[in-house]
């Protein structure tokens, strides 16, 4: 197999003491893509982490009566626990307080300064502390931050600036000549028309009004602007500027940055210009997805619609939460989240379609053949139709995943399970069991078991625990991507494990 690499990142998260299901959305999607790429033979590196510097962290730490480092340490422990509870398979969790990252950021800042892309000046303007964003008067919406809707404050201080304006034409040319760079297209049009073409101002990249940040290496009364610090994590995590930069040479440029739509601006304007200034290649794609919303608005504790995601996981299971997030929302658009919708989706797809299929198939095999895998040559056209459909799913899913159409990929997998349920209804194994010659029954049960195995392999990036449980009940080690190119990998004579329900129907009374 050719050496295929894939580098995928999520944005590094501001250490919030209140994670909600919306925070999990990006990371669950990235995890599914990373797992899929690994299954498909790619040497995959999946990066996530935490963005721990800035004025708002310093302020909250002061309010809590602890140091900023103590404040973020406690929250990061909680964040890692959340990712573990969701089965997030990251290869590296970077913290912007990591010493190696801080040293690399200082080297980058110094390089940009030495080559004239950073210069010293004075900042006078508007600043949103919660978003750590600079704004002009014309960019405000009703006098407030256009991203979070909160008040902005006037800032006036000595600062260093990064020459964004110098690279404006080059950035426009790059975006226009690389149509896949910013996706979906609506985000690309927004960036070009609303931010780039009206004219880029040079970016303030240092602050003196607080101390919690990486010091400017040659002027320590300044700390480096949190976004310049944070964005560089995508290369510092790989060892850029360090003595061991093997991962950087191997994985950069990134194949995919997945970010929320509210930070596309940073990732498609500031970040690519920084890379241009550093003479580094740009990532292949930045995908700005929508939000999970409740009652048409963002999820937040201040709005009273917040719930710790671990409550959903404890009540309904890790894979039920993963499935809802991956299946319910068209990737790129906003999607509505509600506990009732999660229950409905779990009951309809996971319990009725998948769980019922696996349980009754393995139970029939136990009842009719004492848990032993059997087969026969009694093949009919209805079997060939099912087998052809099951084997064709892999190629369709590959195409969907290449296009980041994750709900469509999942629906294609569940089409296998729906067709299996229909196949049971049409072949009526319970009637075949009454025939003294059970060759036809053997063929039907084998086709169902093997179709379930292939479906479970395809499902494994999205619902890893569920797939593992299916493999355990089937007692099979045939779980590789290559194994589903052939129908018939389950070995005749092997003994299945006892059937056990994958998902139980959820009573809606849980909502009350």
N, C-alpha and C positions, 0 to 999 in steps of 0.2 A: 504494500500500500504506500502511496506517495506520502511524504511528510506534510501533513496538513496542520496548520496552527490556527487557533482562534482565541482572540483576546477580547473579553467583554467586561464592561464596567457598569456599575451603578454610580450615581453621585455619592460622595461621602456625606453622611447625614449630620446635620446640626444636632448636638446631644440634647434632645428634648426629654424632659422627665415624664412625658406623657405620650408614648407611642400609640398610634391608632392604626386601624386597618389600612388607611390610605398610605401610611409610611411603608407598609408591607408590600404594597402593590408592585412597585418597581422591582423590588428585590425578589419577589416570587417569580415574576416574569423572567428576570435575568437568570435566575436559578434554573428554570425550566429550559431556557435556551442553552445554557452552559451544559446541563445534563444531556440534552439532545445532541449537542455537538460532540461530547465525549462518547456517547453511544455510537455516533456515526464515525468514530475513528479519528476525531480531531484532537490534537494536543492542545488542550483548552486551559486558559488561565482566566479565572473569574475573580474580579477585584471588587471589594466594597470597603467601607470604613466609616470614619467619623471626622467631622470638621470641627475642631475643638478650640480654635482661637477666636478673638474678636471682642468687641465692646460689650455685646449683650451677655456673653459668658462671664466676663469680669463683673458686670453689674449683678447678675443673678447669684454669682458666688458670694459677692459682698452681702447681698440681701440674706443669704443662707448662713453667713458667718463662717464660711470656709474659704480655703484658697481655691483659685480657679482649677488647679490640677486635681484637688480633692473632689471638687464638684463634678468634673467630667469623668474622673475614674469610676465613681459610683454609677453614673448613668451608662457608661460604656459596658460595664459588667452586666447591667440589665439588658442593654441592646443585644449583646452577644447571646444572652439567654433566650431572648425573643427569636433571634435568627435560628438558634438551635431547635427551638420548639416548632419552627416551621420547616425544618429540614433543609436549611439553606447551605449549599455545598461550596461556599467560597474557598478559593485557594489562598487568599491573603486578605486580612482585615487590617487596613492601614489607619493609623491615627496621626493626625497632623502634629501631635505633640511628640511623636517618635523622634529620637535624636537624629537618626539618619535622614529623615525627611527634612527636618529643620536645617541641617547642614546643606542639603541639596538645594533647598529654596534660597538660602543665602548665596550660594554659588551662582544660581540662575540670576538672581537680582543683580549681583556684581557684574556678571557677564553683560547683561542688558545695559547696565549703567556705563560700563567701560566702552561699549560700542556706540553709545550715544542714543540708545532707544529709551533710556530713563534719564530724566533731568530734574533738577530741583526747582521748586516754584512755591506758589502760595495758593491754597484752596479756599475759595469762597463759594458756597453753594448750599444745596439741600441734601440731607442724609437721612435714610431710614435705618434706624438701629436694628429693628427686628430682622430686616432683610439684608443688612450690611450692604446697602446699595446707595450709590450716588445718583441724584436726579437733577434735571433742569426744571425750571418752572413750567415749561411747555409740556413736559412729560407727565406731570401730575394729573390725577383724575379727581376733580372736585377738591383740589388743593391737598390731596392725600396721595400716599404711595400707590402707584398703579398695580403693584403686585399683591400687597396685603391689605390695603385700604386704611392703614394706620397713619397717624400724624408723622410728618417729617420735621426735622429741626435744622436750623441754619448751622453750618459749620464754617469756621474760619480758622485756618491753621497753616503753618508751614508744611509742605508736603513734597514728595517726589511724584513725578508724572511719567506715565508710559505713553509713547507716541503711537496711539492707535491710528490717528489721522494719517500717518505716514503710509500705512498699509491698507487704507480703505479701498483703493482701486484694485489692488492685488487680490483682496478678499472677494470683492464683487466678481472679478474675473474667475476666481477659483470656484465660487458657488455656481456661477452660470455654466462653467465647463464641466462641473461634476454634479449632475442633477440628483444623484443619490445621496449626496453629502448631508443634506438636511431633509429629514422626513418627519411627518408627512408633508406634502407640498404646501399645505396651508401654513405650516410653521415657517417654511422657507420664504414664502411670500411676505409673511409678517415681518420677518427679520430684515429683508431687503427694503421693503417699502416704509416701514415704521422706524427703523433704527439706522440702517446703513446709508441709504441714499440721501436722507435729509442731512447727513454729515456726521462723522464721528468726532467727538471731542476727545482730546487726550485724557487718559484715565488716571485719576489720583490713586497711587499705589502705596502710600504710607500714611500713618496717623501718628500724632503726638499727644492726643488727648486722653489716651489710656495706655496701659503697659502690657496687657495680656495678648502677646503675639510674638512672632519671630522678629528679633531686632534686625534692622538694616545693618549689614556687617561693618560698614564704614561710618555709621552715624547712629549710635545706639539710643539716641533720644527718640528715634522713629521706630515704629513697628510696621512690618510689611502688611499691606492691605489683605484682608482675609481671603478674598477671592483669588488673588494672585497666588497666595499660599495654597489654597484648597485645590485649584485646578491642576497644579503641577503634580498632585498625588498620582495621577495616571502614569507618569513617567518615573517619579521618584520611587514608587512601589516596585518598579522593575529594576532599580539600581542605577538610574541615570545619574551621571557625574560621580558615581562611587567607584571603588576599586574593583568591585564585582558587578559588571553591567551585562552579564551573559543573558539574563532574562530580558533586558531592554533590547539587546541585539536580536533576540529570538522572537519576541512578541510584538514589538512596536513596528508599525503603527497599529493602534487598536482597530479591530474590526467593527466594534459597535459600542458607542456610549448610549446607554438608555437613561433618559432624564425626564423629570416632570416638565410640563409645558412652561411653568413659571421660571425655569432657569435655562431655557433654551438660549436666551440672549447671551448669557455668560459663556455657554459652551460652543456657540457658533459665531461669536464675534471676538470676545476677549481671548478665548483659548486658542483658536486657530491663528490669530495674529501673534500671540506669544510664540507659538510653534514656528511660524514664519520667521520671526525675529531670531529664534534659536537655530534656524536652518534645519528644522526637523520636519519629517513628513507629517501630514495631517491624518487624523483618524478617517477610516473609510466612511463611517456614517454616524450621525447624531440623530437619534430618534426621540422626539418630544411627545410623550404620551399624555393623555388627559388625566383627570382626577376621578377618584371614587367620590361620589357626592351623596349626601342624604338630604332629601327634600329640596333638591336643586342647589345646595350649597356645600362648601367644603366641610370636612369633618374636623371638629376642633373641640377642645374642652370648654372654651369660652362660649361656644354656641349650645352647649348642653347635649350634644349628640355623640360624645366621646365614649368609647368603651375599649378597655385593654384587649388587644387581639387574643391574648391567651385565654380570655373568657370564652371566646368563640371556639378556640382550639379544644379547651377542656370540655365544652358542652357537645360539640359536634365532630371533633376529630381534626387532626392536622390536614389530612388529604381532602376533607370536605371543604375546608377553608381555601386550600390551594385551588381546588377545582372550581369553586365559585369565582375566584378572582381571575383565573385563566380563561374560563369558559364564558362568563357572563358579559364581559366588557369588550366591545370591538377595539382592538389595540390602536391607540391614537386618539380615540374619542373619550369624552367623559362617560362614566358609567354609574348607574344608580346602585347604591348598596343599601340593603336592609336585611335584618335578621330573618324576616319572613321569606324574602327571596332566596336567601341561603338555604333555608329549610326546604323550600319548594324544589330548588335545583338538586339538593341532596336526595330527596325522596324520589324525584322523577328519574334522574339519571343514575345515581350511584346505588340506590337501594333497588329500584324497580328494574332498570335495564341491566346494569352490570352485576350487582349483588345477587339478584334473583337468578340470572343466567348461570353464574359460576356455581352457586349452591345447588341448584336443581340438577345441573349436569353432573357434578361430582357425586351427588346423592344417587342419581340414576345409575352411574357406573358402579357405585357401592352395592346398590340393590340387585342389579342384574348380573354383575361380573365380579362381585366380592372385592372391589377396589383395584382389580388388576386391569392394566391397559390392554385392550384387545383391538383387533382390526380384521377386515376381510376384504375380498375383492368384489363384493356386491355393490358396485358403483353405478349410480344412475345420473341422469343429466342434472337433477337438482343438486347433487353433490358437487359436480363440476362447476356449476354456477356459483355456489358458495365459495369453493376453493379459489376460483379465479378472482372473485371479489376481494377475498381476504388478502391474497398475494399482491393485488394491485394497490393496496392501501399505502404501502411503504413509499412508493414513488410519489403519490399524491401528497403525502404528508411532508416529504422532503421539499416539494415545491412550495407548499404553504409556509413552512418554517423559513425557507430562504427569503420569502416575502414578509416575514414576521406576522403572518396571519395565524396567530396562535389559537383563537377560538375555532377557526375553521379546521385546523389540524386536529384538535380534540374532537370535534364533531365527526371527522372522518374515522377516528378510532372508535367512537361510539357507534358509528354506522356498522362496524363489524359486529358489535355486540347486539345491536338491534336486528341485524340479519340472522344472527344465530338464534335469537328468540323466535323469529319468524320461521326459521328452518325447523325448530322443534315443533311448532304448531303444524307445519305442513307434513312432517315425516311421522308424527305421532308415535314416539318410541314406546309409550305405554301399550299401544296396540300391537306393535311389532314384537313386544316381549311375550305375547301370548302365542306366537308362532313357534313351533318346535324347532324350526331351522332359524337360528338367531344371527345368521350372517349379515342380514340387512341391518339389524339392530347394532351389531358390532361396528359396522361402517358409520352409522349415524352418530353413535356416541364418540367414536374416535375423531370424526370430523369436528365435532363440537369441542372436544378437549384441545385439539391442535389449534383450532381457531382462537380459542381463549388464550392459549399460550402465545400465539403471535400477537394478539391484541394486547396482552400484558407487557410484552417487550416494547411495543410502540407506546404504551401508556407510561412506562417507567420514568421518563424524564419529568412528567407532570405530577403523577401520583406514585412516588417511589415506594412508600410503605405498602400501598395496596398491591402494587405489582409483586413485591417481595412475598406478600402473603399468598397471592395466586400461585407463584412459583413453588412456594412451600407446599401448598395443597396438591399441586400437580406433581410434586417430587421430581422436579426437572432442573437440570443445570444448563439447559439450552436457552440461554437468555441474551445472547449476543445479537447485534444488528444483522450480522451475516446469517444467523440461524433462521431468520424469517424469510430468506430468499427461497427456501425449500419447504414445502408442505409435507410433514411426515417425520419430524424430528423426535416426537414422543416415542419412546421405545416400547414395543409390545412386550408384555411380561413384567414391566415395572409395576410397582404397587403404589397407588396414590395414598396420600395421607387422608385422614378423616375430614369430611366436609365441615366447614365452619362459616357462618354468615360473615360477609365482608362489611356490610352496612345494614343497620336496622332502620326501619322507617322511624322518622322523628315525629313525635306528637307535637302539634302546634301549641298545645297547652303550655309548652316551655316558654312561649312568648309572654304569657300572662304573669 
